Amino acid sequence: MGRNLFDKVFDLHTVRQLPSGQYQILMGLQLIHEVTSPQAFAALRERGLGVAHPERNFATADHIIPTASQARPFADGLAEEMMQALERNVAEYGIEYFSPESGTQGIVHIVGPEMGLTQPGMTMCCGDSHTSTHGAFGAIAFGIGTSQVRDVLATQCMSMGRAKVRRIEVNGRLRPGVYAKDVILYIIQQLGVKGGVGYAYEYAGDVIEAMTMEERMTVCNMSIEGGARCGYINPDQTTYDYIKGRKYAPKGAAWDRAVAYWESVRSDPDAAFDDVVKYDAADIEPVVTWGITPGQSTSVNGAIPSLEAFDATEQELIREAYDYMSFAPGQPVRGTKIDVAFLGSCTNGRLSDFAEVVRHIEGRGFKVAPTVRAIAVPGSMKVREEILKLGWDAILREAGFEFRDAGCSMCLAMNPDKLKGREVCASSSNRNFKGRQGSPTGRTLLMSPVMVAAAAFAGEVTDAREFFEIAAEPAGV
């Protein structure tokens, strides 16, 4: 029986098994941002410790950084304090910082791949739950807490248990107007937000293999929303083509050695898995969340499910979702009025996400509905620069979107981009928890970027396939 990628990479990075039964694992790379690192660095100073491997740690600012203007000092005093702490810490400990001044700032899970830091067969961590994004490259990547950030800074290792591995295959071909975001929302809907507890997810099958790297990142990004410890996709030529030539990618003979290693960690054809589930791509339609977890969703033309459709253990949470979202069982999600449309986040703030939206609106005269506030936020300064170069910012602005600077923005609203009161937001981000987007009563509907754009123009949730006449286009991923 062969071995899967998770077990291969986990074993290659195991220092030893601890008396607790957990394992001490070497982290090949740690990414740092301004929110979860200040206390970790403070703990190092308190203990008189240094950073064991500064060359294996890289930093950026994303969560608290304003997107309307990055001028300093920030109006938010706490945000300015966090930025100053990050700047002081990276300077003191010799850690490379992708700063706004350098033109390389952006969301940590977008900057890592675009710099070529994220590579197959690595162990990676970051004080952010969506570190699973990097699994798209065949890395095993973990979101960690501040105390673990401290441990990795001090030792470049952390302790953890070995996860089981579930292989999730999506086979066939997606229908036009169905995207990577719909695929992962569908998987979470089917398996539940706790379905992945104790597991690493290996995504595979025709649809996954046909995806671009940016689409793969979208899928892996939301593994944590399904309860998984991490999610990954086996590296292939698509992976290698994306990495090659980037700043931190291996060069020359080192490239050939790296590819040989990357090939060796792929799951064997006869690899063993703890569980295997398979889905037919033809069953997936554009997905919209209606509740307060990413698993509470339906197809755009579906209805809010009845209480009886859920297990008794879930029904209290479902009642809570009905009440908070002001939805009733049997109510269609299509036609729900929105107040805000948000394009961006580490899930869907990459160049290809904006390219797909622009492709459907360019030259067609669409305008954001007068009742809707719409913002478009690139995931990094490099993405923003490319959008400006291509002139897509003018297209988005002409359509009525505010085009912003790079950052996490309204995904979690630890910055000025927030919902107000009971506003409803059509969002391309990853979480729809209560208060997630800055208002304790604000409501979030997760969907793909193209669905967000359609909702912005229609003023309500609508089927983007009909709105943009996508059905007539060739099928793709």
VOPAGU-2260 file (C-alpha; in pm, 1 decimal, decimal comma):
REM VOPAGU-2260
SITE   aa  ch    i         X         Y         Z
SITE  MET   A    0       0,0       0,0       0,0
SITE  GLY   A    1     136,1     342,6     -99,0
SITE  ARG   A    2     151,8     658,3     109,5
SITE  ASN   A    3     -28,9     990,4      80,6
SITE  LEU   A    4     135,8    1332,8      64,9
SITE  PHE   A    5      31,9    1434,9     415,5
SITE  ASP   A    6     197,5    1135,8     579,7
SITE  LYS   A    7     512,2    1169,8     367,6
SITE  VAL   A    8     561,3    1538,9     447,4
SITE  PHE   A    9     462,5    1499,1     812,5
SITE  ASP   A   10     717,3    1218,8     862,1
SITE  LEU   A   11     994,0    1405,9     678,1
SITE  HIS   A   12     952,3    1699,1     917,5
SITE  THR   A   13     909,5    1501,8    1240,5
SITE  VAL   A   14    1188,2    1569,3    1490,8
SITE  ARG   A   15    1059,2    1322,1    1749,0
SITE  GLN   A   16     746,9    1188,7    1913,1
SITE  LEU   A   17     678,1    1354,0    2247,2
SITE  PRO   A   18     573,5    1175,0    2568,4
SITE  SER   A   19     226,3    1324,8    2520,0
SITE  GLY   A   20     187,8    1127,6    2197,9
SITE  GLN   A   21     211,4    1443,7    1988,3
SITE  TYR   A   22     498,1    1508,5    1750,9
SITE  GLN   A   23     760,2    1780,4    1739,0
SITE  ILE   A   24     742,5    1904,8    1380,0
SITE  LEU   A   25     991,4    2131,6    1206,5
SITE  MET   A   26     815,9    2421,0    1034,1
SITE  GLY   A   27     987,4    2496,5     704,2
SITE  LEU   A   28     828,3    2840,5     685,5
SITE  GLN   A   29     632,4    3072,2     913,2
SITE  LEU   A   30     438,5    3371,2     783,1
SITE  ILE   A   31     371,7    3655,9    1025,4
SITE  HIS   A   32     125,3    3944,5    1032,4
SITE  GLU   A   33      55,3    4232,7    1264,7
SITE  VAL   A   34    -235,3    4092,9    1468,9
SITE  THR   A   35    -115,1    3763,1    1616,6
SITE  SER   A   36     258,6    3837,8    1641,4
SITE  PRO   A   37     305,3    4126,0    1892,8
SITE  GLN   A   38     237,5    3909,8    2200,6
SITE  ALA   A   39     455,8    3632,2    2058,8
SITE  PHE   A   40     753,5    3865,8    2020,9
SITE  ALA   A   41     687,8    4011,7    2366,6
SITE  ALA   A   42     701,9    3659,6    2510,8
SITE  LEU   A   43    1042,4    3605,7    2347,9
SITE  ARG   A   44    1177,1    3920,1    2512,9
SITE  GLU   A   45    1037,2    3820,5    2851,8
SITE  ARG   A   46    1224,6    3490,1    2830,3
SITE  GLY   A   47    1540,9    3636,7    2679,7
SITE  LEU   A   48    1498,2    3427,6    2364,1
SITE  GLY   A   49    1587,2    3506,0    2004,6
SITE  VAL   A   50    1438,6    3392,3    1676,1
SITE  ALA   A   51    1594,6    3058,1    1586,3
SITE  HIS   A   52    1570,4    3092,3    1207,9
SITE  PRO   A   53    1482,8    3446,2    1095,8
SITE  GLU   A   54    1542,1    3336,5     733,8
SITE  ARG   A   55    1243,2    3100,3     765,3
SITE  ASN   A   56    1006,9    3375,1     885,5
SITE  PHE   A   57     848,6    3645,4     668,8
SITE  ALA   A   58     607,6    3922,6     765,1
SITE  THR   A   59     342,7    4145,3     611,7
SITE  ALA   A   60      54,0    4365,3     729,7
SITE  ASP   A   61    -300,3    4288,0     621,1
SITE  HIS   A   62    -573,6    4260,8     884,6
SITE  ILE   A   63    -581,0    4610,9    1029,3
SITE  ILE   A   64    -443,6    4810,1     737,6
SITE  PRO   A   65    -695,6    5060,3     594,8
SITE  THR   A   66    -786,0    5019,1     227,2
SITE  ALA   A   67    -919,3    5369,4     157,1
SITE  SER   A   68    -575,6    5515,9     234,8
SITE  GLN   A   69    -259,4    5366,0     378,5
SITE  ALA   A   70    -126,0    5706,7     488,7
SITE  ARG   A   71      44,4    5701,4     828,6
SITE  PRO   A   72     -24,7    5739,8    1108,1
SITE  PHE   A   73    -348,4    5541,3    1083,4
SITE  ALA   A   74    -656,9    5710,8    1226,3
SITE  ASP   A   75    -717,3    5401,2    1439,5
SITE  GLY   A   76    -465,4    5429,7    1723,1
SITE  LEU   A   77    -462,3    5055,3    1795,3
SITE  ALA   A   78    -398,5    4974,7    1429,4
SITE  GLU   A   79    -108,7    5221,2    1423,0
SITE  GLU   A   80      30,9    5064,8    1741,5
SITE  MET   A   81      15,8    4717,0    1582,8
SITE  MET   A   82     195,0    4839,8    1271,2
SITE  GLN   A   83     468,4    5002,9    1476,8
SITE  ALA   A   84     509,9    4685,3    1682,5
SITE  LEU   A   85     546,2    4475,4    1366,7
SITE  GLU   A   86     800,8    4717,4    1219,8
SITE  ARG   A   87    1000,7    4719,3    1542,3
SITE  ASN   A   88     992,9    4340,4    1579,1
SITE  VAL   A   89    1100,9    4252,5    1226,0
SITE  ALA   A   90    1381,7    4507,8    1242,2
SITE  GLU   A   91    1507,9    4379,0    1577,3
SITE  TYR   A   92    1500,7    4011,7    1481,3
SITE  GLY   A   93    1611,8    4039,6    1118,6
SITE  ILE   A   94    1290,9    3914,9     957,8
SITE  GLU   A   95    1205,8    4017,5     602,7
SITE  TYR   A   96     901,5    4242,9     592,4
SITE  PHE   A   97     677,4    4289,4     289,6
SITE  SER   A   98     588,2    4646,4     377,0
SITE  PRO   A   99     365,4    4902,1     205,5
SITE  GLU   A  100     675,8    5112,0     136,5
SITE  SER   A  101     837,7    4823,1     -53,2
SITE  GLY   A  102     534,6    4771,3    -278,9
SITE  THR   A  103     507,3    4407,7    -169,8
SITE  GLN   A  104     245,3    4434,8     107,0
SITE  GLY   A  105     -69,2    4228,8      91,1
SITE  ILE   A  106    -276,9    3957,3     253,0
SITE  VAL   A  107     -36,7    3702,0     395,8
SITE  HIS   A  108    -189,7    3409,6     201,8
SITE  ILE   A  109    -162,4    3595,7    -126,8
SITE  VAL   A  110     185,8    3740,7     -71,9
SITE  GLY   A  111     344,7    3405,4      20,4
SITE  PRO   A  112     258,4    3234,2    -309,1
SITE  GLU   A  113     322,8    3536,7    -529,7
SITE  MET   A  114     673,5    3569,6    -382,4
SITE  GLY   A  115     744,6    3201,0    -448,1
SITE  LEU   A  116     781,8    3125,0     -76,7
SITE  THR   A  117     505,8    2863,5     -77,6
SITE  GLN   A  118     638,5    2540,9    -226,5
SITE  PRO   A  119     538,0    2172,4    -238,3
SITE  GLY   A  120     645,6    1936,1      34,9
SITE  MET   A  121     686,4    2215,2     292,8
SITE  THR   A  122     547,3    2245,1     640,6
SITE  MET   A  123     409,2    2594,4     692,4
SITE  CYS   A  124     232,4    2785,8     964,7
SITE  CYS   A  125      89,8    3128,9    1035,0
SITE  GLY   A  126    -112,5    3287,6    1312,8
SITE  ASP   A  127    -416,0    3289,1    1086,5
SITE  SER   A  128    -669,9    3012,0    1033,1
SITE  HIS   A  129    -669,0    3039,6     653,6
SITE  THR   A  130    -309,5    2921,9     627,2
SITE  SER   A  131    -462,5    2610,5     470,7
SITE  THR   A  132    -456,6    2816,6     148,2
SITE  HIS   A  133     -93,6    2715,9      91,3
SITE  GLY   A  134    -192,9    2351,2      66,6
SITE  ALA   A  135    -285,7    2427,4    -293,6
SITE  PHE   A  136      85,4    2384,1    -366,4
SITE  GLY   A  137     119,1    2046,6    -196,5
SITE  ALA   A  138     240,3    2197,6     130,5
SITE  ILE   A  139      85,9    2100,4     463,0
SITE  ALA   A  140       0,7    2434,9     615,2
SITE  PHE   A  141    -149,7    2506,5     954,9
SITE  GLY   A  142    -318,6    2802,1    1114,7
SITE  ILE   A  143    -186,7    2844,4    1469,3
SITE  GLY   A  144    -240,2    3057,7    1779,4
SITE  THR   A  145     -17,6    3326,3    1927,1
SITE  SER   A  146     151,7    3090,3    2175,2
SITE  GLN   A  147     248,1    2861,1    1886,5
SITE  VAL   A  148     373,7    3161,6    1686,0
SITE  ARG   A  149     602,2    3224,9    1983,4
SITE  ASP   A  150     717,8    2861,4    1990,2
SITE  VAL   A  151     798,0    2858,0    1618,9
SITE  LEU   A  152     985,9    3186,3    1642,5
SITE  ALA   A  153    1195,4    3046,0    1927,4
SITE  THR   A  154    1252,3    2692,2    1794,6
SITE  GLN   A  155    1116,4    2673,5    1435,8
SITE  CYS   A  156     916,8    2375,7    1565,0
SITE  MET   A  157     574,1    2311,2    1710,3
SITE  SER   A  158     397,2    2014,5    1864,7
SITE  MET   A  159      89,4    1858,4    1710,9
SITE  GLY   A  160     -93,2    1532,3    1660,0
SITE  ARG   A  161    -107,2    1343,7    1333,0
SITE  ALA   A  162    -428,3    1401,4    1139,7
SITE  LYS   A  163    -622,9    1137,2     954,2
SITE  VAL   A  164    -651,3    1197,8     578,6
SITE  ARG   A  165    -971,9    1216,7     375,4
SITE  ARG   A  166    -950,1    1223,0      -3,6
SITE  ILE   A  167   -1221,8    1435,6    -164,7
SITE  GLU   A  168   -1265,6    1379,0    -536,2
SITE  VAL   A  169   -1468,9    1609,1    -761,7
SITE  ASN   A  170   -1502,2    1443,8   -1100,3
SITE  GLY   A  171   -1654,4    1542,1   -1431,6
SITE  ARG   A  172   -1673,4    1899,2   -1559,1
SITE  LEU   A  173   -1817,5    2208,8   -1397,6
SITE  ARG   A  174   -2101,7    2379,2   -1575,5
SITE  PRO   A  175   -2055,7    2735,8   -1703,6
SITE  GLY   A  176   -2086,2    2993,7   -1426,2
SITE  VAL   A  177   -1977,7    2752,9   -1152,6
SITE  TYR   A  178   -1645,2    2837,5    -990,5
SITE  ALA   A  179   -1389,2    2711,6    -739,0
SITE  LYS   A  180   -1572,7    2902,5    -463,0
SITE  ASP   A  181   -1889,3    2706,9    -541,5
SITE  VAL   A  182   -1694,5    2380,0    -530,8
SITE  ILE   A  183   -1560,3    2435,7    -180,0
SITE  LEU   A  184   -1890,3    2575,9     -47,8
SITE  TYR   A  185   -2064,0    2267,4    -188,0
SITE  ILE   A  186   -1812,7    2033,9     -20,6
SITE  ILE   A  187   -1860,7    2210,7     313,8
SITE  GLN   A  188   -2238,2    2194,3     268,5
SITE  GLN   A  189   -2218,1    1818,6     209,9
SITE  LEU   A  190   -1968,2    1727,6     484,8
SITE  GLY   A  191   -2057,6    1995,8     738,2
SITE  VAL   A  192   -1847,9    2249,4     927,2
SITE  LYS   A  193   -1737,6    1978,5    1170,6
SITE  GLY   A  194   -1698,8    1704,5     911,8
SITE  GLY   A  195   -1325,8    1760,5     880,4
SITE  VAL   A  196   -1239,4    1759,6    1250,5
SITE  GLY   A  197    -931,7    1543,3    1297,3
SITE  TYR   A  198    -866,3    1525,5     922,2
SITE  ALA   A  199    -642,4    1669,2     657,6
SITE  TYR   A  200    -831,1    1699,9     327,7
SITE  GLU   A  201    -669,3    1588,4       3,0
SITE  TYR   A  202    -859,0    1741,4    -289,7
SITE  ALA   A  203    -842,0    1549,4    -615,8
SITE  GLY   A  204   -1034,6    1447,9    -925,7
SITE  ASP   A  205   -1092,7    1588,2   -1272,3
SITE  VAL   A  206   -1216,9    1929,0   -1157,3
SITE  ILE   A  207    -935,1    1991,3    -910,3
SITE  GLU   A  208    -666,0    1882,3   -1156,2
SITE  ALA   A  209    -807,0    2117,0   -1422,1
SITE  MET   A  210    -800,9    2418,7   -1189,6
SITE  THR   A  211    -545,6    2698,9   -1208,1
SITE  MET   A  212    -327,4    2759,6    -902,5
SITE  GLU   A  213    -542,0    3052,7    -795,5
SITE  GLU   A  214    -855,1    2839,7    -812,5
SITE  ARG   A  215    -681,3    2568,8    -611,6
SITE  MET   A  216    -591,2    2828,6    -349,0
SITE  THR   A  217    -958,5    2924,3    -318,2
SITE  VAL   A  218   -1052,3    2562,2    -249,8
SITE  CYS   A  219    -776,9    2497,6       4,5
SITE  ASN   A  220    -835,4    2834,7     172,3
SITE  MET   A  221   -1173,4    2724,3     309,3
SITE  SER   A  222   -1065,7    2379,9     434,7
SITE  ILE   A  223   -1072,3    2522,3     785,5
SITE  GLU   A  224   -1438,7    2619,7     733,4
SITE  GLY   A  225   -1508,5    2248,4     693,4
SITE  GLY   A  226   -1334,0    2173,7    1022,6
SITE  ALA   A  227   -1021,5    2021,5     861,1
SITE  ARG   A  228    -677,5    2075,4    1012,2
SITE  CYS   A  229    -545,4    2154,5     665,9
SITE  GLY   A  230    -624,1    2089,0     300,2
SITE  TYR   A  231    -390,9    2018,7      11,8
SITE  ILE   A  232    -366,6    1930,4    -356,3
SITE  ASN   A  233     -90,6    1716,3    -501,6
SITE  PRO   A  234     165,3    1925,1    -693,3
SITE  ASP   A  235     184,0    1888,5   -1069,9
SITE  GLN   A  236     306,2    2079,1   -1374,7
SITE  THR   A  237      49,8    2353,2   -1309,8
SITE  THR   A  238     211,5    2403,5    -967,8
SITE  TYR   A  239     565,7    2409,3   -1101,4
SITE  ASP   A  240     479,6    2653,6   -1382,1
SITE  TYR   A  241     329,6    2893,1   -1126,4
SITE  ILE   A  242     632,2    2883,5    -895,2
SITE  LYS   A  243     909,1    2900,8   -1153,3
SITE  GLY   A  244    1080,6    3238,4   -1181,6
SITE  ARG   A  245     933,5    3389,4    -865,5
SITE  LYS   A  246    1165,1    3566,6    -622,9
SITE  TYR   A  247    1215,5    3282,1    -376,3
SITE  ALA   A  248    1176,0    2994,0    -621,0
SITE  PRO   A  249    1478,9    2764,0    -660,9
SITE  LYS   A  250    1704,7    2856,5    -952,8
SITE  GLY   A  251    1927,7    2657,1   -1188,1
SITE  ALA   A  252    2030,5    2312,1   -1068,3
SITE  ALA   A  253    1841,6    2375,6    -741,7
SITE  TRP   A  254    1521,2    2392,3    -946,1
SITE  ASP   A  255    1571,0    2043,4   -1085,9
SITE  ARG   A  256    1645,1    1905,3    -739,0
SITE  ALA   A  257    1336,1    2078,9    -600,4
SITE  VAL   A  258    1105,8    1938,4    -869,3
SITE  ALA   A  259    1242,9    1588,7    -803,8
SITE  TYR   A  260    1158,7    1631,4    -434,7
SITE  TRP   A  261     817,4    1775,4    -513,0
SITE  GLU   A  262     738,6    1479,0    -735,5
SITE  SER   A  263     848,3    1237,7    -463,0
SITE  VAL   A  264     600,5    1370,2    -205,7
SITE  ARG   A  265     295,8    1332,2    -429,7
SITE  SER   A  266      46,6    1075,7    -302,7
SITE  ASP   A  267     127,8     734,8    -447,2
SITE  PRO   A  268    -125,1     590,3    -696,4
SITE  ASP   A  269    -213,9     323,6    -438,9
SITE  ALA   A  270    -197,3     556,8    -136,8
SITE  ALA   A  271    -400,9     469,9     169,4
SITE  PHE   A  272    -661,8     711,9     305,1
SITE  ASP   A  273    -876,4     702,5     615,5
SITE  ASP   A  274   -1179,8     804,9     412,2
SITE  VAL   A  275   -1270,3     878,7      49,8
SITE  VAL   A  276   -1569,1    1079,3     -73,7
SITE  LYS   A  277   -1659,1    1153,2    -433,9
SITE  TYR   A  278   -1875,2    1422,1    -592,4
SITE  ASP   A  279   -2005,1    1475,6    -944,3
SITE  ALA   A  280   -1924,7    1822,6   -1079,3
SITE  ALA   A  281   -2257,7    1827,4   -1261,9
SITE  ASP   A  282   -2437,7    1841,0    -925,2
SITE  ILE   A  283   -2273,3    2171,5    -829,0
SITE  GLU   A  284   -2450,8    2501,4    -895,9
SITE  PRO   A  285   -2364,5    2852,8    -778,0
SITE  VAL   A  286   -2383,0    2839,3    -397,9
SITE  VAL   A  287   -2500,7    3108,5    -154,7
SITE  THR   A  288   -2481,9    3085,5     223,6
SITE  TRP   A  289   -2799,1    3179,0     407,2
SITE  GLY   A  290   -2698,4    3123,1     769,6
SITE  ILE   A  291   -2427,6    3191,1    1025,6
SITE  THR   A  292   -2182,8    2914,6     932,9
SITE  PRO   A  293   -2029,6    2845,5     588,8
SITE  GLY   A  294   -2206,3    2508,9     585,7
SITE  GLN   A  295   -2551,1    2669,5     595,7
SITE  SER   A  296   -2591,6    2720,9     223,2
SITE  THR   A  297   -2803,8    2636,5     -77,9
SITE  SER   A  298   -2784,0    2667,1    -453,1
SITE  VAL   A  299   -2878,8    3012,2    -578,4
SITE  ASN   A  300   -3214,4    2884,2    -698,0
SITE  GLY   A  301   -3275,2    2680,7    -383,5
SITE  ALA   A  302   -3473,4    2758,9     -71,0
SITE  ILE   A  303   -3388,6    2789,6     297,3
SITE  PRO   A  304   -3413,7    2430,9     425,6
SITE  SER   A  305   -3664,9    2327,6     688,6
SITE  LEU   A  306   -3565,2    2252,6    1044,7
SITE  GLU   A  307   -3652,0    1886,6     990,3
SITE  ALA   A  308   -3381,0    1860,8     723,3
SITE  PHE   A  309   -3117,9    1880,2     998,6
SITE  ASP   A  310   -3006,1    1642,2    1266,4
SITE  ALA   A  311   -3156,4    1709,9    1609,1
SITE  THR   A  312   -2813,5    1812,6    1740,0
SITE  GLU   A  313   -2800,4    2096,6    1484,9
SITE  GLN   A  314   -3152,6    2231,0    1516,7
SITE  GLU   A  315   -3082,1    2485,5    1790,1
SITE  LEU   A  316   -2810,7    2644,8    1573,0
SITE  ILE   A  317   -3046,3    2640,6    1273,0
SITE  ARG   A  318   -3315,0    2822,8    1471,5
SITE  GLU   A  319   -3049,8    3076,4    1572,4
SITE  ALA   A  320   -2956,1    3122,6    1206,9
SITE  TYR   A  321   -3319,2    3174,1    1099,0
SITE  ASP   A  322   -3362,3    3437,2    1368,1
SITE  TYR   A  323   -3034,2    3622,4    1312,9
SITE  MET   A  324   -3060,3    3627,5     933,2
SITE  SER   A  325   -3439,1    3695,4     927,6
SITE  PHE   A  326   -3495,5    3399,1     696,7
SITE  ALA   A  327   -3780,0    3150,2     713,8
SITE  PRO   A  328   -3781,1    2785,0     603,7
SITE  GLY   A  329   -3888,3    2750,9     243,3
SITE  GLN   A  330   -3792,6    3109,8     157,2
SITE  PRO   A  331   -3589,2    3140,2    -165,0
SITE  VAL   A  332   -3241,5    3284,9    -123,4
SITE  ARG   A  333   -3264,6    3438,7    -468,2
SITE  GLY   A  334   -3419,3    3783,0    -446,2
SITE  THR   A  335   -3267,9    3864,8    -105,8
SITE  LYS   A  336   -3197,0    4238,7    -105,7
SITE  ILE   A  337   -2838,3    4339,3     -36,3
SITE  ASP   A  338   -2688,7    4662,8      92,4
SITE  VAL   A  339   -2316,8    4593,9      38,5
SITE  ALA   A  340   -2110,7    4400,2    -215,7
SITE  PHE   A  341   -1754,5    4302,3    -128,1
SITE  LEU   A  342   -1497,1    4171,3    -377,1
SITE  GLY   A  343   -1172,5    4064,1    -210,9
SITE  SER   A  344   -1018,4    3860,2      75,6
SITE  CYS   A  345    -758,7    3582,1      86,0
SITE  THR   A  346   -1024,9    3356,7     -68,7
SITE  ASN   A  347   -1105,1    3563,3    -376,4
SITE  GLY   A  348    -879,8    3869,6    -392,0
SITE  ARG   A  349    -640,2    3744,8    -660,0
SITE  LEU   A  350    -592,3    3873,1   -1012,2
SITE  SER   A  351    -797,2    3595,7   -1172,5
SITE  ASP   A  352   -1094,0    3676,6    -947,2
SITE  PHE   A  353   -1101,7    4034,7   -1073,7
SITE  ALA   A  354   -1032,8    3916,6   -1429,3
SITE  GLU   A  355   -1344,6    3701,6   -1427,5
SITE  VAL   A  356   -1561,6    3985,6   -1296,5
SITE  VAL   A  357   -1419,4    4232,1   -1548,8
SITE  ARG   A  358   -1470,9    3979,9   -1829,6
SITE  HIS   A  359   -1843,7    3980,3   -1760,2
SITE  ILE   A  360   -1893,8    4353,3   -1715,6
SITE  GLU   A  361   -1655,7    4523,0   -1957,8
SITE  GLY   A  362   -1838,1    4727,8   -2219,0
SITE  ARG   A  363   -2182,9    4616,7   -2107,5
SITE  GLY   A  364   -2295,9    4926,3   -1917,3
SITE  PHE   A  365   -2372,5    4758,6   -1586,5
SITE  LYS   A  366   -2407,4    4989,2   -1285,1
SITE  VAL   A  367   -2410,2    4908,3    -915,0
SITE  ALA   A  368   -2766,3    4945,7    -786,7
SITE  PRO   A  369   -2825,3    5284,3    -616,6
SITE  THR   A  370   -2910,7    5109,6    -288,9
SITE  VAL   A  371   -2581,5    4914,1    -282,4
SITE  ARG   A  372   -2235,9    5014,5    -157,8
SITE  ALA   A  373   -1977,6    4811,2    -352,4
SITE  ILE   A  374   -1604,2    4783,8    -285,5
SITE  ALA   A  375   -1330,2    4598,2    -471,7
SITE  VAL   A  376   -1015,1    4528,9    -268,8
SITE  PRO   A  377    -708,6    4362,7    -426,0
SITE  GLY   A  378    -538,2    4101,3    -210,8
SITE  SER   A  379    -191,6    4250,4    -255,5
SITE  MET   A  380     -11,6    4555,1    -387,7
SITE  LYS   A  381     116,2    4343,5    -675,3
SITE  VAL   A  382    -239,8    4241,3    -768,3
SITE  ARG   A  383    -344,4    4606,5    -745,7
SITE  GLU   A  384     -53,2    4717,1    -962,4
SITE  GLU   A  385    -145,8    4463,7   -1230,0
SITE  ILE   A  386    -511,9    4570,6   -1222,6
SITE  LEU   A  387    -405,0    4932,4   -1271,9
SITE  LYS   A  388    -173,5    4833,6   -1556,3
SITE  LEU   A  389    -458,0    4649,3   -1731,2
SITE  GLY   A  390    -704,0    4934,3   -1676,1
SITE  TRP   A  391    -949,0    4714,3   -1488,8
SITE  ASP   A  392    -975,3    4966,4   -1204,9
SITE  ALA   A  393   -1141,3    5209,4   -1446,6
SITE  ILE   A  394   -1388,0    4939,7   -1554,0
SITE  LEU   A  395   -1476,8    4860,7   -1192,4
SITE  ARG   A  396   -1509,9    5228,7   -1102,0
SITE  GLU   A  397   -1723,7    5300,1   -1407,6
SITE  ALA   A  398   -1954,0    5017,9   -1296,3
SITE  GLY   A  399   -1984,5    5178,2    -951,0
SITE  PHE   A  400   -1733,1    4987,0    -737,5
SITE  GLU   A  401   -1494,3    5169,7    -505,1
SITE  PHE   A  402   -1147,5    5041,4    -596,0
SITE  ARG   A  403    -927,3    5024,3    -287,7
SITE  ASP   A  404    -573,5    4960,5    -163,3
SITE  ALA   A  405    -464,5    4607,5     -67,9
SITE  GLY   A  406    -572,7    4443,2     257,1
SITE  CYS   A  407    -811,4    4205,9     429,9
SITE  SER   A  408   -1077,7    4478,8     431,7
SITE  MET   A  409   -1435,0    4374,7     500,7
SITE  CYS   A  410   -1359,6    4004,3     533,9
SITE  LEU   A  411   -1319,9    4047,6     909,4
SITE  ALA   A  412   -1345,0    4425,9     952,7
SITE  MET   A  413   -1046,8    4479,2    1185,8
SITE  ASN   A  414   -1011,1    4801,2     985,1
SITE  PRO   A  415   -1248,2    5081,4     878,7
SITE  ASP   A  416   -1430,5    4862,4     620,5
SITE  LYS   A  417   -1735,6    4747,6     818,5
SITE  LEU   A  418   -2103,7    4673,3     780,9
SITE  LYS   A  419   -2346,2    4907,1     954,9
SITE  GLY   A  420   -2643,9    4787,5    1154,5
SITE  ARG   A  421   -2847,3    4512,2     987,5
SITE  GLU   A  422   -2689,0    4555,6     645,7
SITE  VAL   A  423   -2677,0    4248,8     421,1
SITE  CYS   A  424   -2349,3    4189,9     236,2
SITE  ALA   A  425   -2288,9    3976,7     -71,0
SITE  SER   A  426   -1930,4    3876,2      -1,8
SITE  SER   A  427   -1655,5    3682,4    -178,0
SITE  SER   A  428   -1486,4    3618,5     156,7
SITE  ASN   A  429   -1482,5    3301,8     368,0
SITE  ARG   A  430   -1685,4    3348,1     685,8
SITE  ASN   A  431   -2041,9    3450,1     762,1
SITE  PHE   A  432   -2030,7    3434,0    1141,8
SITE  LYS   A  433   -2232,6    3676,8    1351,7
SITE  GLY   A  434   -2057,0    4012,8    1355,5
SITE  ARG   A  435   -1781,1    3889,9    1124,1
SITE  GLN   A  436   -1794,3    4195,6     899,2
SITE  GLY   A  437   -1786,4    4456,9    1172,3
SITE  SER   A  438   -2146,7    4501,9    1279,3
SITE  PRO   A  439   -2283,7    4283,4    1560,8
SITE  THR   A  440   -2608,5    4258,9    1367,0
SITE  GLY   A  441   -2472,3    4264,6    1009,4
SITE  ARG   A  442   -2552,7    3971,6     779,6
SITE  THR   A  443   -2316,1    3803,7     533,7
SITE  LEU   A  444   -2399,9    3594,2     227,8
SITE  LEU   A  445   -2094,9    3413,4      90,5
SITE  MET   A  446   -2070,8    3350,2    -284,1
SITE  SER   A  447   -1829,5    3361,5    -577,5
SITE  PRO   A  448   -1693,8    3695,8    -706,0
SITE  VAL   A  449   -1907,8    3679,3   -1020,5
SITE  MET   A  450   -2215,9    3616,4    -806,5
SITE  VAL   A  451   -2118,3    3917,2    -589,2
SITE  ALA   A  452   -2095,2    4136,9    -897,7
SITE  ALA   A  453   -2433,7    4020,4   -1025,4
SITE  ALA   A  454   -2589,1    4091,1    -684,8
SITE  ALA   A  455   -2429,8    4437,6    -676,2
SITE  PHE   A  456   -2588,4    4530,0   -1008,6
SITE  ALA   A  457   -2925,0    4365,8    -942,3
SITE  GLY   A  458   -2946,9    4495,2    -585,0
SITE  GLU   A  459   -3035,9    4144,6    -474,2
SITE  VAL   A  460   -2910,1    3788,7    -488,5
SITE  THR   A  461   -2950,2    3665,1    -842,7
SITE  ASP   A  462   -2825,5    3384,5   -1063,1
SITE  ALA   A  463   -2513,9    3525,6   -1231,6
SITE  ARG   A  464   -2549,1    3267,4   -1508,4
SITE  GLU   A  465   -2871,7    3432,2   -1619,3
SITE  PHE   A  466   -2773,2    3788,2   -1531,5
SITE  PHE   A  467   -2451,5    3775,8   -1736,1
SITE  GLU   A  468   -2583,9    3522,5   -1988,6
SITE  ILE   A  469   -2304,7    3281,6   -1894,9
SITE  ALA   A  470   -2490,5    2967,4   -1998,7
SITE  ALA   A  471   -2397,5    3027,6   -2361,2
SITE  GLU   A  472   -2025,2    3026,1   -2284,4
SITE  PRO   A  473   -1792,1    2725,9   -2308,0
SITE  ALA   A  474   -1767,8    2522,9   -1987,3
SITE  GLY   A  475   -1461,8    2564,2   -1768,9
SITE  VAL   A  476   -1346,5    2544,4   -1410,8
